[in-house]
Amino acid sequence: MARILGIDISNSAARGTLLRTGFKRVELEGYFEVPIAAATEEEGQVEAQREAVATLLAAIGRPPDRIVASLDGRHASLRVVSLPAGAAKRAAEVLPFELETLLPFAPEDAVIDHQPIDMVDGEVRLLAAAVPSEKVRERLDALQAIGIDPRELAVGAAALDGLAELIPSLSTGESLLIVEVGTTETNLCMLRNGRCEMARTLSRGVSHAASGQLEAELNRTMISHRASGGPEPSRILLAGEVATDENAAAWLAERLHAEVSQVPLPPGPGAGEGGIGRFARSAALAARMASRSKRIDLRQGEFAPSQTGGIIAKHARLLGVCAAIVLSSFMFSTWARWQVLDDERTALSTELERVTEESFGEGTTSASEAEQLLLSGPRTRDPLPRFDAYDVLDLVSQSVPIEIVHNTRRLHIELDDDGHGGRFELQGRVASVAERDSIAEVLESHECVHDLEKGRTSPGPGNEGLNYQIEATLRCPGAPAPEERGRRRRRRTDG
């Protein structure tokens, strides 16, 4: 099972939720929180965050398999886009054109991703996110500066829909509004059937409540949501550091006219005092990895994670030792098996040679030759000559180049009775001695032609052309020498 860490870094604390995910199972291992010391300078703040993250990761123990973080929703454009059902598979190609007139920046300079909502009247509704590439780069650089290299980067309020994977009661047909109130921003995530139907990040937080600015932003957002056909929330779930604040809950209930309660996160080790709702974002981020549905992830294109290489490098020594052990075991097993098979092959070959010798009078260690002997019986000597008069005719024909005009005056062929050898005499007319030599060279290059002699030459009739004569011995490779053939014939005659 994979260990997933969702991490949320604020100015006051680093919070993490560690989940263990497997096949259709999500188990909570614990909540982790480390306070961040206040600093007046930016460098001091970064160092304080780096120390808090290091302490949090040390408390987890074994490094998590994946880390999920998020980008501030105030830098993103989140919109609901409807596409024909047939274009759903090409949404990544179509969305830049759909959003081009709606974005305050060029689509080619942004990271664009989406996640499905539902299907209505033959059209698929998508929640699309667009973030300038520079903002994504800045966020990733800031996270790496404090020791975090996230596998996924979620976006603002849309990241809160991950809670539906951890809390089954959020995956009903009821319209639920998750409100995460921070010091300077507020995230609104409308859930229905476990899907995010509306996500907004307001540039107003707790510090703007007294002046009425937060209330005004809330009213404008909800009016816009209702105008686009969105339902009123039946319940409001409060998240963040003010989740347990009764005054904050009453304030929201009065403004949004709905029941307000804390996000019902499952209890677990490390929740401590102060309300479990403050871990809502980190829990949602970790739970997103348990979903099989597509989720908005800004680590696309040039920002695609290279974490796989980092994991391999981290465990390179262990992987090397394991690979060496496996390789050694494989080589020893292969060698031992080869030895057994080689001994078995030798014994079988010896037995095959003995059996074929007894049965056919001809021993062999080849299985194919033994099969041939079994099917056709012992091999008999081919009574036909290997090289006959037709072969000599073909050889003479092939030896005359096409550019030479040749007249054959006489061709005399003699072959032994057993077809192992013989001789031939060729008389013909060509234009020159060079042409005669060319023909002789081709004849002499044949493997069955030996002792070639270039005989006399004479002018042709009317001094046109050159009459020539060539004699040669015929003996193909493997045939006995003439002396041996003579001895064999004498033995047969004496007998």
Order of alpha helices (4+ residues) and beta strands (2+ residues): beta-beta-beta-alpha-beta-beta-alpha-beta-beta-alpha-beta-alpha-beta-beta-beta-alpha-beta-alpha-beta-alpha-alpha-alpha-alpha-alpha-beta-beta-alpha-beta-beta-beta-alpha
